[in-house]
Amino acid sequence: MRFTSEASSGGVREQLFALGEVPGVLWTPEGAAGPRPLVLMGHGGGQHKKTQGIVARARRFVTECGFAAAAVDVPGHGDRPTDENYARIAAENQARVDAGAELAPLIAGFQALVARQTVPEWRAALDALQELSQVGAGPVGYWGVSLGCGLGVPFVAAEPRVRAAVLGLGGALASAGAAARITVPVEFLVQWDDERVPRAQSLALFDALGSAEKTLHANPGKHGEVPAFEEDSTLRFFARHLG
């Protein structure tokens, strides 16, 4: 892991890093030393590791919980180069939707493809982050909705260090098999009027989760209209399971 920049404000230390060709960012309490919980966050489609919501959430993890938080750019996003294969598939999918094809199966297939690359990258990032003195080998949580859910379900299923996860705005078409292997506590977000993920698919994914402790948070509104108060619930959830 190579750090490329560092800044501090409001008690939060932000460090940009590169792990091979994968760029990421780590937030920790200023002056932190010793192990602490770490929440890895997966950004949404078309977003990046420092999207406004990711940064705001990370700062709350740090200032209100004393956690570390991290995010990395997934392939074709943020500071990563354009992946010609992914870009071609995305363009083809958009053309199919314009011609009348159903969106959800196309999203599911694309996310399953990207997950095969992303899951090992995130596990390698977790290895490197937990070697840092300001993070250490403490408990790990995962947060990710939309694309972050499509990639996060197979990641959480594969990574035994993750003790709790917040997921949502995703469907079962590509993720049901991996979801069945998840046994950690899960808080799952559904937007009742989601125009990108059919409600039935979201509920099927929740049902597929193998967790004994799982909670469905359903709110009216479209895909990008998750109520702000769900952030408070997210912090309480991770404080309960990681703190």
Salt bridges, closest charged atoms under 4 A:
GLU6 OE2 - ARG13 NE 3.05
GLU14 OE2 - LYS50 NZ 2.73
GLU64 OE2 - ARG60 NE 2.74
ASP73 OD2 - LYS49 NZ 2.72
ASP79 OD2 - LYS49 NZ 2.66
GLU92 OE2 - ARG88 NH1 3.10
GLU121 OE1 - ARG80 NH1 2.80
ASP127 OD1 - ARG161 NH1 2.83
GLU159 OE1 - ARG123 NE 2.91
GLU159 OE2 - ARG161 NE 2.81
GLU187 OE1 - HIS217 NE2 3.69
ASP194 OD2 - HIS223 ND1 2.75
GLU213 OE2 - HIS241 NE2 3.02
GLU230 OE1 - HIS217 ND1 2.84
GLU231 OE2 - ARG57 NH2 2.69
ASP232 OD1 - ARG60 NH2 2.85
